[in-house]
């Protein structure tokens, strides 16, 4: 299964993109500086997909932690909506 990391996964565009690629069968790790809002605002949360993980991290402050996730997950793609 291909996997990707989506930076800014809580944004309007990012959350819809995450929902789309999950529907296509990809494994997704979402990273956003803000906590996940109510599921009504996140299309991917309505389906409770087990192939999605979320981390609340800020690119400006948590770069080391983000790099650790990238090294651990070894994504095929990194998409930036941040």
C-alpha positions in Angstrom: 0.0 0.0 0.0 1.4 3.4 -1.0 1.6 6.0 1.8 1.9 9.7 2.0 2.3 12.5 4.5 0.0 15.5 4.1 1.2 18.7 5.8 -1.8 21.0 6.6 -4.2 18.1 6.7 -6.7 20.1 8.7 -7.1 22.9 6.1 -10.1 22.9 3.8 -8.1 21.8 0.8 -5.9 19.4 2.8 -8.8 17.6 4.5 -10.6 17.1 1.2 -7.4 15.8 -0.4 -6.8 13.4 2.5 -10.4 12.1 2.1 -9.8 11.6 -1.7 -6.6 9.6 -1.4 -7.9 7.5 1.5 -10.8 6.6 -0.8 -8.2 5.6 -3.4 -6.7 3.1 -0.9 -3.6 5.0 0.3 -2.3 5.2 3.8 -2.1 8.8 5.0 -0.3 10.5 7.9 -1.7 14.0 8.5 0.3 16.8 10.2 -1.1 20.1 11.2 -0.3 22.7 13.8 -3.9 23.0 14.9 -5.8 20.3 16.6 -8.3 18.4 14.6 -11.6 20.3 14.6 -15.1 18.7 14.9 -15.5 15.8 12.4 -18.2 17.8 10.5 -15.3 19.9 9.2 -13.1 17.0 8.2 -14.5 14.8 5.5 -12.0 12.0 6.3 -13.1 11.7 9.9 -16.7 10.9 9.0 -15.6 7.5 7.7 -13.2 6.5 10.5 -10.6 5.1 8.1 -8.0 3.0 9.9 -5.3 4.0 7.4 -5.1 7.6 8.7 -2.9 8.9 11.5 -2.8 12.5 12.8 0.0 14.4 14.5 -0.4 17.9 15.8 3.0 19.5 15.0 4.1 22.9 13.8 6.6 23.1 10.9 8.3 26.1 12.5 8.7 24.6 16.0 8.6 20.8 15.5 10.8 20.1 12.5 12.8 17.4 14.2 9.7 15.5 15.2 8.3 15.9 11.6 11.6 14.6 10.2 11.4 11.6 12.5 7.9 10.8 11.2 9.1 11.1 7.6 12.1 8.8 8.3 9.9 6.2 10.1 7.0 6.3 7.6 9.1 6.5 4.5 6.3 8.0 2.5 6.0 7.6 -1.3 4.7 11.2 -1.4 4.8 14.4 0.8 2.1 16.9 -0.1 2.1 20.4 1.4 -1.1 22.3 2.2 0.5 24.1 5.1 
